Amino acid sequence: MAWWFRRRSEADEELVSVRLPADMAEMPPDQELAELAAAAELGDDVAMGNLAAALHLKGDRSGALHWWGQAWAAGNVAAGYNLGMLHAVAGDANRAQVVWEQTAALGDPDAMLGLVKQALDRGDAAGVERWAPVILAQDEAFPITALGVAFRDRGNQERAVHAFLRAEELGDGYAMEYRARILAAQGQHEEADALRAQAATAQRML
């Protein structure tokens, strides 16, 4: 069993904040699912989380909800994030917020990001300011870049650029590409081209 949770990006390279098992591109065979279920029943929180992800991929929302809930109750922070995401995707923002608040309090930057996005959507400036600075203060590029995308998508270009610059300090090629687009839109094509060239050889943080 080599799975663990990671983030992924869509084909168009727009960042998303969904964490999935690292090597799961399709449903595992029935025997492997049975082994996961057996380990989950014995209390293995990693198996619980991976089983939940497999069931989610299969379209079994109730099963995914159960096992991510069990994994989160067993102390698996990544499962807590995924549980909140499952609620958020289902349109239950309140439950997502409750879980993410608890997960963010344990230091999970993706849960913090989920809370910031919720706060931005409802115009809650205090909620944004509670978690955005904490994300920026960490040394993990992905949530910082994704924070920049969230600000950009909601029309706050100044804060988006601030986040992208912070992620660039950590070497993230995605942040460079996103800021290059902003520069190009402003007519600063030479600067944009130079940043894109830098992004082409930089690491993409996921």
C-alpha beads as a LAMMPS data file, in Angstrom:
LAMMPS data file: protein, C-alpha beads

206 atoms
205 bonds

1 atom types
1 bond types

-500.0 500.0 xlo xhi
-500.0 500.0 ylo yhi
-500.0 500.0 zlo zhi

Masses

1 110.0

Atoms # bond

1 1 1 0.000 0.000 0.000
2 1 1 1.737 3.121 -1.254
3 1 1 -1.110 5.598 -1.487
4 1 1 -1.188 8.862 0.302
5 1 1 -2.942 12.119 -0.250
6 1 1 -1.684 14.744 -2.637
7 1 1 -3.113 17.633 -4.566
8 1 1 -3.776 17.661 -8.268
9 1 1 -4.262 20.186 -11.046
10 1 1 -6.718 20.183 -13.897
11 1 1 -5.649 19.756 -17.528
12 1 1 -5.694 23.506 -18.087
13 1 1 -3.324 23.857 -15.130
14 1 1 -5.789 25.912 -13.120
15 1 1 -5.148 24.996 -9.522
16 1 1 -7.731 23.184 -7.464
17 1 1 -7.665 22.390 -3.793
18 1 1 -8.716 18.750 -3.869
19 1 1 -6.478 16.110 -2.363
20 1 1 -6.628 12.588 -3.691
21 1 1 -4.573 9.423 -3.248
22 1 1 -1.249 9.887 -4.961
23 1 1 -1.352 6.982 -7.385
24 1 1 -5.068 6.406 -7.876
25 1 1 -6.041 7.177 -11.479
26 1 1 -8.706 4.469 -11.609
27 1 1 -10.533 2.100 -9.295
28 1 1 -8.260 -0.458 -7.617
29 1 1 -9.053 -4.146 -8.212
30 1 1 -11.626 -5.843 -6.006
31 1 1 -8.985 -7.703 -4.003
32 1 1 -7.184 -4.488 -3.162
33 1 1 -10.470 -2.856 -2.193
34 1 1 -11.206 -5.803 0.071
35 1 1 -7.790 -5.451 1.705
36 1 1 -8.399 -1.729 2.210
37 1 1 -11.777 -2.412 3.761
38 1 1 -10.301 -5.020 6.104
39 1 1 -7.542 -2.654 7.225
40 1 1 -10.045 0.155 7.643
41 1 1 -12.261 -2.019 9.815
42 1 1 -9.216 -2.730 12.003
43 1 1 -8.735 0.997 12.577
44 1 1 -5.992 1.927 10.081
45 1 1 -6.723 5.611 9.423
46 1 1 -4.673 5.683 6.191
47 1 1 -6.647 2.704 4.868
48 1 1 -9.849 4.469 5.904
49 1 1 -8.878 7.563 3.931
50 1 1 -7.805 5.608 0.883
51 1 1 -10.960 3.486 0.977
52 1 1 -13.010 6.679 1.145
53 1 1 -11.192 8.052 -1.898
54 1 1 -11.773 4.809 -3.816
55 1 1 -15.462 4.880 -2.958
56 1 1 -15.653 8.542 -3.942
57 1 1 -14.084 7.696 -7.285
58 1 1 -16.669 4.938 -7.640
59 1 1 -19.468 7.426 -7.029
60 1 1 -20.364 6.099 -3.584
61 1 1 -20.733 9.378 -1.716
62 1 1 -22.218 7.856 1.422
63 1 1 -19.360 5.361 1.672
64 1 1 -16.777 8.079 1.126
65 1 1 -18.500 10.255 3.719
66 1 1 -18.458 7.414 6.242
67 1 1 -14.810 6.465 5.845
68 1 1 -13.426 9.982 5.588
69 1 1 -15.425 10.714 8.711
70 1 1 -13.955 7.684 10.450
71 1 1 -10.419 8.585 9.343
72 1 1 -10.875 12.162 10.527
73 1 1 -12.191 10.950 13.872
74 1 1 -9.069 8.783 14.123
75 1 1 -6.867 11.855 13.699
76 1 1 -6.103 11.810 9.960
77 1 1 -5.874 15.514 9.110
78 1 1 -5.861 14.987 5.342
79 1 1 -9.093 13.042 5.701
80 1 1 -10.540 15.977 7.604
81 1 1 -9.794 18.240 4.679
82 1 1 -11.373 15.786 2.232
83 1 1 -14.422 15.385 4.454
84 1 1 -14.905 19.132 4.415
85 1 1 -14.474 19.203 0.656
86 1 1 -17.099 16.488 0.269
87 1 1 -19.547 18.626 2.251
88 1 1 -18.611 21.723 0.264
89 1 1 -19.117 20.022 -3.100
90 1 1 -22.515 18.816 -1.874
91 1 1 -23.452 22.409 -1.110
92 1 1 -23.306 22.084 2.665
93 1 1 -21.062 25.051 3.390
94 1 1 -21.834 25.037 7.114
95 1 1 -20.642 21.479 7.674
96 1 1 -17.604 22.110 5.504
97 1 1 -16.749 25.168 7.571
98 1 1 -17.070 23.296 10.866
99 1 1 -14.711 20.530 9.734
100 1 1 -12.262 22.913 8.077
101 1 1 -12.127 25.140 11.156
102 1 1 -11.041 22.129 13.202
103 1 1 -8.602 20.959 10.523
104 1 1 -7.140 24.430 10.029
105 1 1 -6.597 24.723 13.785
106 1 1 -4.303 21.694 13.432
107 1 1 -2.225 23.598 10.865
108 1 1 -3.639 22.274 7.589
109 1 1 -3.120 25.009 4.950
110 1 1 -5.634 23.542 2.498
111 1 1 -8.388 23.726 5.093
112 1 1 -7.337 27.325 5.716
113 1 1 -7.636 27.937 1.979
114 1 1 -11.108 26.415 1.916
115 1 1 -12.134 28.761 4.728
116 1 1 -10.704 31.780 2.915
117 1 1 -12.617 30.869 -0.253
118 1 1 -15.818 30.530 1.739
119 1 1 -15.175 33.883 3.405
120 1 1 -14.507 35.540 0.050
121 1 1 -17.743 34.128 -1.342
122 1 1 -19.820 35.548 1.498
123 1 1 -17.924 38.848 1.731
124 1 1 -16.543 38.061 5.173
125 1 1 -13.428 40.210 5.446
126 1 1 -12.699 39.045 8.991
127 1 1 -12.747 35.420 7.858
128 1 1 -10.308 36.205 5.057
129 1 1 -7.957 38.030 7.407
130 1 1 -8.069 35.235 9.949
131 1 1 -6.519 32.655 7.626
132 1 1 -4.932 34.345 4.575
133 1 1 -1.926 35.712 6.513
134 1 1 -1.360 32.294 8.092
135 1 1 -1.262 30.658 4.659
136 1 1 1.178 33.287 3.390
137 1 1 3.435 32.811 6.415
138 1 1 3.938 29.122 5.718
139 1 1 6.562 27.679 3.410
140 1 1 4.242 25.527 1.300
141 1 1 3.800 26.992 -2.173
142 1 1 0.632 25.277 -3.384
143 1 1 -1.872 26.832 -0.959
144 1 1 -0.197 30.214 -1.360
145 1 1 -0.521 30.075 -5.136
146 1 1 -4.089 28.803 -4.833
147 1 1 -4.798 31.712 -2.488
148 1 1 -3.560 34.050 -5.209
149 1 1 -5.876 32.368 -7.710
150 1 1 -8.796 32.821 -5.305
151 1 1 -8.067 36.529 -4.938
152 1 1 -7.597 36.896 -8.703
153 1 1 -10.857 35.144 -9.501
154 1 1 -12.695 37.498 -7.161
155 1 1 -11.182 40.627 -8.675
156 1 1 -8.568 41.467 -6.043
157 1 1 -5.534 41.647 -8.307
158 1 1 -3.312 43.392 -5.761
159 1 1 -3.649 40.615 -3.211
160 1 1 -3.362 38.008 -5.955
161 1 1 -0.012 39.419 -7.052
162 1 1 1.159 39.565 -3.445
163 1 1 0.390 35.862 -3.020
164 1 1 1.967 34.912 -6.346
165 1 1 5.163 36.778 -5.450
166 1 1 5.324 34.933 -2.131
167 1 1 4.881 31.587 -3.917
168 1 1 7.531 32.579 -6.449
169 1 1 9.958 33.025 -3.554
170 1 1 9.343 29.338 -2.885
171 1 1 10.054 28.488 -6.515
172 1 1 6.548 27.699 -7.778
173 1 1 6.235 27.754 -11.567
174 1 1 2.451 27.999 -11.412
175 1 1 2.666 31.286 -9.508
176 1 1 5.112 32.641 -12.082
177 1 1 2.778 31.714 -14.932
178 1 1 -0.254 33.266 -13.261
179 1 1 1.574 36.521 -12.554
180 1 1 2.906 36.529 -16.124
181 1 1 -0.691 36.503 -17.366
182 1 1 -1.446 39.535 -15.226
183 1 1 1.627 41.346 -16.543
184 1 1 0.640 40.541 -20.123
185 1 1 -2.887 41.834 -19.553
186 1 1 -1.328 45.078 -18.299
187 1 1 0.710 45.377 -21.492
188 1 1 4.010 44.497 -19.791
189 1 1 4.829 41.869 -22.381
190 1 1 8.604 41.848 -21.969
191 1 1 8.321 41.232 -18.237
192 1 1 5.635 38.626 -18.845
193 1 1 7.776 36.756 -21.373
194 1 1 10.756 36.752 -19.017
195 1 1 8.610 35.386 -16.195
196 1 1 7.131 32.703 -18.451
197 1 1 10.649 31.634 -19.431
198 1 1 11.500 31.334 -15.761
199 1 1 8.301 29.387 -15.108
200 1 1 9.156 26.908 -17.875
201 1 1 12.133 25.620 -15.904
202 1 1 10.679 26.013 -12.411
203 1 1 9.093 23.313 -10.306
204 1 1 5.287 23.055 -10.295
205 1 1 4.261 22.690 -6.674
206 1 1 1.421 20.235 -6.083

Bonds

1 1 1 2
2 1 2 3
3 1 3 4
4 1 4 5
5 1 5 6
6 1 6 7
7 1 7 8
8 1 8 9
9 1 9 10
10 1 10 11
11 1 11 12
12 1 12 13
13 1 13 14
14 1 14 15
15 1 15 16
16 1 16 17
17 1 17 18
18 1 18 19
19 1 19 20
20 1 20 21
21 1 21 22
22 1 22 23
23 1 23 24
24 1 24 25
25 1 25 26
26 1 26 27
27 1 27 28
28 1 28 29
29 1 29 30
30 1 30 31
31 1 31 32
32 1 32 33
33 1 33 34
34 1 34 35
35 1 35 36
36 1 36 37
37 1 37 38
38 1 38 39
39 1 39 40
40 1 40 41
41 1 41 42
42 1 42 43
43 1 43 44
44 1 44 45
45 1 45 46
46 1 46 47
47 1 47 48
48 1 48 49
49 1 49 50
50 1 50 51
51 1 51 52
52 1 52 53
53 1 53 54
54 1 54 55
55 1 55 56
56 1 56 57
57 1 57 58
58 1 58 59
59 1 59 60
60 1 60 61
61 1 61 62
62 1 62 63
63 1 63 64
64 1 64 65
65 1 65 66
66 1 66 67
67 1 67 68
68 1 68 69
69 1 69 70
70 1 70 71
71 1 71 72
72 1 72 73
73 1 73 74
74 1 74 75
75 1 75 76
76 1 76 77
77 1 77 78
78 1 78 79
79 1 79 80
80 1 80 81
81 1 81 82
82 1 82 83
83 1 83 84
84 1 84 85
85 1 85 86
86 1 86 87
87 1 87 88
88 1 88 89
89 1 89 90
90 1 90 91
91 1 91 92
92 1 92 93
93 1 93 94
94 1 94 95
95 1 95 96
96 1 96 97
97 1 97 98
98 1 98 99
99 1 99 100
100 1 100 101
101 1 101 102
102 1 102 103
103 1 103 104
104 1 104 105
105 1 105 106
106 1 106 107
107 1 107 108
108 1 108 109
109 1 109 110
110 1 110 111
111 1 111 112
112 1 112 113
113 1 113 114
114 1 114 115
115 1 115 116
116 1 116 117
117 1 117 118
118 1 118 119
119 1 119 120
120 1 120 121
121 1 121 122
122 1 122 123
123 1 123 124
124 1 124 125
125 1 125 126
126 1 126 127
127 1 127 128
128 1 128 129
129 1 129 130
130 1 130 131
131 1 131 132
132 1 132 133
133 1 133 134
134 1 134 135
135 1 135 136
136 1 136 137
137 1 137 138
138 1 138 139
139 1 139 140
140 1 140 141
141 1 141 142
142 1 142 143
143 1 143 144
144 1 144 145
145 1 145 146
146 1 146 147
147 1 147 148
148 1 148 149
149 1 149 150
150 1 150 151
151 1 151 152
152 1 152 153
153 1 153 154
154 1 154 155
155 1 155 156
156 1 156 157
157 1 157 158
158 1 158 159
159 1 159 160
160 1 160 161
161 1 161 162
162 1 162 163
163 1 163 164
164 1 164 165
165 1 165 166
166 1 166 167
167 1 167 168
168 1 168 169
169 1 169 170
170 1 170 171
171 1 171 172
172 1 172 173
173 1 173 174
174 1 174 175
175 1 175 176
176 1 176 177
177 1 177 178
178 1 178 179
179 1 179 180
180 1 180 181
181 1 181 182
182 1 182 183
183 1 183 184
184 1 184 185
185 1 185 186
186 1 186 187
187 1 187 188
188 1 188 189
189 1 189 190
190 1 190 191
191 1 191 192
192 1 192 193
193 1 193 194
194 1 194 195
195 1 195 196
196 1 196 197
197 1 197 198
198 1 198 199
199 1 199 200
200 1 200 201
201 1 201 202
202 1 202 203
203 1 203 204
204 1 204 205
205 1 205 206
